[in-house]
Amino acid sequence: MKRICCVFAGVFALAALAVLAQAPQPAGQNVQAGQAEQNEQAAHHWSIVVHGGAGVIARTALGPKGDADYRASLAQAEAAGARVLDRGGSALDAVEAAIQVLEDDPLFNAGRGAVFTVEGKNELDSSIMDGSNLKAGAVAGVTRTRHPISLARAVMEKSPYVMLAGTGADAFAARVGLEQVDPSFFFTEARWQSLVKQLQKHGLPVPPRPVGAPPPPTSPAVPVAQIPLKFPVDESADAYVHGTVGAVALDRAGNIAAGTSTGGLQAKMPGRVGDSPIIGAGTYASNQSCAVSATGSGEYFIRLGVAREVCNLVAFKGMSLQQAADQVIHQELEALHGDGGIIAIAPDGQMVWSFNTPGMFRARQTEGGKVEIRIYSDEP
Ligand code: ASP
């Protein structure tokens, strides 16, 4: 047994060395391969759904400008994914491209604009899954990689592992040529003020302003989004500042994929990992059932294995995608008093969302159709 393990470990180590020698592959590079597939088989219309987090999002709090800004950002992410799919690219490439846009957008709690830990740092989590072969990659606690979603993909494609965490994950990113940034790159004034407010409210010490952050504004910063930052379910708990991002896509070859990226929960303990990088909880994709990206109070999503649970209901109980999504969010998650939502897609083109919060930033589009962008729960 011991010997088998050693042989196994040796094979893994060799595989790791081999993959480290490979050059980085930016999103969209598989377009040519996709084009060939498209010529052979154009049976599927592509579709893509993106989300930018679920939470207490009120029209009055967001205001007309906030509302318009978020819709414009969602449209941009959706368009980035749609462009990839429209030129015959893979669902995986589309998911990565859409999420990269949202990671760069300071409005969302992922990449630049991520929330801070109680110690005033940004620790980023992400995962991605390819429904055509059940390959998956994930990273947790990343602090220097500009696009955690691309690192999750690199773990999937260029390492023998599924998940890497912390400094080892960032070091791997550097080795495979992914863009590295100073941790202050992720800093935004709005998230910082939000952390300070929460810590002061709870009588907790406020950490020093991060090294490399711009000097504090002379007048108080207006938060980027005037979103009430608390989940009403537990006033005593730390604020759940949402804005996690995710995407699910179906390409013309009939393959589906899912990805998720987040800064996690505001004022989280250093080292805390939520559902977003957990395959089966925050992200899951299988061509046999569906692809899911989740957002919400991560501990509940982990305990329920939300993403996989939705796909299991489709695969084994014969539910429609909407029925499965609603069953998990409105029955199982609510029974535990968890909050949040999911987006999901199936190989036959079903695209759904389901959430139990007052709002969820979301958008979807099918080939030949219009982009639908929604924020509040009263929008269909
Ligand atoms: N699910 C994320 C986490 O728990 C947070 C979120 O979606 O807003 O880390």
Residues whose N, C-alpha, C, O or C-beta is under 5 A from the ligand:
A	BS01	LIG	V241 H242 G243 T244 T262 G264 L265 G274 D275 S276 A294 T295 G296 S297 G298 E299
